[in-house]
Amino acid sequence: MILKQFYYKKIKSTNDTALKYISKGVENGIIITDVQTKGKGQIGKKWISLKGNLFMSVFFQLRNKVSIKKITKVNCLLIRNCLQNYTNYEIKVKQPNDLLINNQKICGILQETIYRNKKKFLVVGIGVNINKSPRIDRYQTNFLNFFTKKKVKRLEVFDQLSNIYEKKINQFS
């Protein structure tokens, strides 16, 4: 399935923007922005969005009855496998939705579901620390390029993730 791409220089949240597209009748797409001013994390937490990192959301209709728990696991593995191509360090999944290298968070995933006209949609927000990492008191963070020999560009990761979702989306929809 080809996902329509929406690019923004600056928005509040890629997930919130995806939810707006769904409410307007758009059934699938992928959103990327240079800057997120109100990025969202789990349970109402804030995702700190430092410029130069990757902020994107994929959204599509869920047609099959698949548990959110299974979808979460599949999303984590798809994203981890993509990022693993850029480093020799092992990337581990910290349940339910974080990716870590050396126990340092490099990626967070936020899934949201919405019903519109009796259809169920999934929004997968993906934040990858590519070039910078925020300082957070509760846990250690880092960025992907700290663990690579060749510097990775955020649009390169975006393209890879876009391709993966276009190929694998049928597992969900």
C-alpha positions in Angstrom: 0.0 0.0 0.0 1.4 3.4 -0.9 1.1 5.9 1.9 0.6 9.5 1.0 3.3 11.7 2.5 2.7 15.0 4.3 5.7 17.1 5.1 5.7 20.0 7.6 8.5 22.4 8.7 6.8 22.9 12.1 3.7 21.4 13.8 2.5 20.7 17.3 2.4 16.9 17.0 2.7 14.4 14.1 0.1 12.2 15.9 -2.4 15.0 16.4 -1.9 16.0 12.7 -2.6 12.4 11.7 -5.8 12.3 13.8 -6.9 15.5 12.0 -6.3 13.9 8.6 -8.3 10.8 9.6 -11.2 13.1 10.8 -11.2 14.7 7.4 -11.6 11.3 5.7 -7.9 10.5 4.8 -7.6 6.7 5.3 -3.8 6.4 5.3 -0.6 8.4 5.2 2.7 9.3 6.8 3.6 12.6 8.4 7.1 14.0 9.0 8.1 17.4 10.4 11.3 19.2 11.1 10.1 20.5 14.4 7.4 19.3 16.8 6.4 21.9 19.4 4.1 19.6 21.5 5.3 16.1 20.9 3.4 13.4 22.8 4.7 10.5 24.8 2.9 7.7 26.7 0.2 8.5 29.2 0.1 12.2 28.5 3.9 12.6 28.9 5.7 15.1 26.7 8.1 13.9 23.9 11.0 16.3 23.8 11.6 17.1 20.2 15.1 18.4 19.5 15.7 19.7 16.0 17.7 17.3 13.8 15.9 14.2 15.1 13.1 12.2 13.4 9.5 12.9 14.2 6.9 11.0 12.1 3.6 9.3 12.3 2.1 6.6 10.1 -1.6 6.1 10.0 -3.9 3.6 8.4 -7.2 1.8 8.8 -7.2 -1.4 10.8 -9.4 -3.9 9.0 -8.3 -7.1 10.7 -9.0 -8.0 14.3 -5.5 -7.7 15.7 -4.8 -7.0 19.3 -3.1 -3.7 20.2 -0.6 -5.7 22.2 0.4 -7.6 19.1 0.5 -4.5 17.0 2.8 -2.8 19.5 5.2 -5.8 19.4 5.2 -5.8 15.6 5.8 -2.0 15.4 8.7 -2.2 17.9 10.3 -5.0 15.9 9.8 -3.3 12.5 11.4 -0.1 13.8 14.1 -1.8 15.7 15.1 -3.9 12.7 15.3 -0.8 10.6 17.5 1.1 13.0 19.6 -2.0 13.6 20.8 -1.6 10.0 22.8 1.5 11.0 24.7 0.2 14.0 26.5 -2.9 15.3 25.3 -2.2 18.9 22.3 -4.3 19.9 19.0 -2.4 20.0 16.7 -3.8 22.6 12.9 -3.3 23.0 11.9 -2.0 26.5 8.2 -2.9 26.9 5.9 -1.6 25.9 7.3 0.9 23.3 10.9 2.1 23.7 14.1 1.2 21.9 17.4 1.2 23.8 21.1 0.9 23.0 23.2 0.2 26.1 20.1 0.9 28.3 19.8 4.4 26.8 16.6 5.4 25.0 17.1 6.3 21.4 13.5 5.8 20.2 9.9 6.1 21.5 6.8 4.8 19.8 3.3 6.1 20.6 0.2 4.3 19.2 -3.2 5.7 19.2 -6.5 4.3 17.8 -9.5 6.3 16.6 -12.9 5.3 15.2 -14.3 7.3 12.4 -17.5 6.3 10.5 -17.4 2.8 12.1 -13.8 2.3 10.9 -10.9 1.8 13.2 -7.6 3.6 12.5 -4.2 3.2 14.0 -1.7 6.1 14.4 1.9 5.1 15.1 4.0 8.0 16.2 7.8 7.4 16.0 10.4 9.6 17.5 14.0 8.7 16.9 16.9 10.6 18.5 19.2 10.7 15.4 21.6 13.6 16.2 20.8 14.8 19.7 19.2 13.5 22.9 17.3 15.3 25.6 18.4 15.1 29.2 15.7 13.4 31.2 16.0 12.8 35.0 14.0 9.4 35.1 16.2 7.6 32.5 19.2 7.8 30.3 18.9 8.8 26.6 21.2 8.9 23.7 21.1 9.3 19.9 21.6 6.9 17.0 24.6 8.6 15.5 26.5 8.2 18.8 26.5 4.5 18.0 27.3 4.6 14.2 30.5 4.8 12.2 28.9 6.6 9.3 26.6 9.4 10.2 22.9 8.6 9.5 20.6 11.3 8.1 17.1 11.5 9.5 15.5 11.5 6.0 17.4 8.3 5.2 15.7 6.7 8.3 12.4 8.2 7.3 12.6 6.7 3.8 13.5 3.3 5.2 10.7 3.3 7.7 8.2 4.5 5.0 9.2 1.6 2.7 8.9 -0.9 5.6 5.4 0.3 6.5 4.3 0.3 2.9 5.4 -3.3 2.6 4.2 -4.5 6.0 1.1 -2.6 6.5 -1.1 -5.4 5.3 -0.2 -7.3 8.5 -2.5 -4.8 10.2 -5.0 -3.6 7.7 
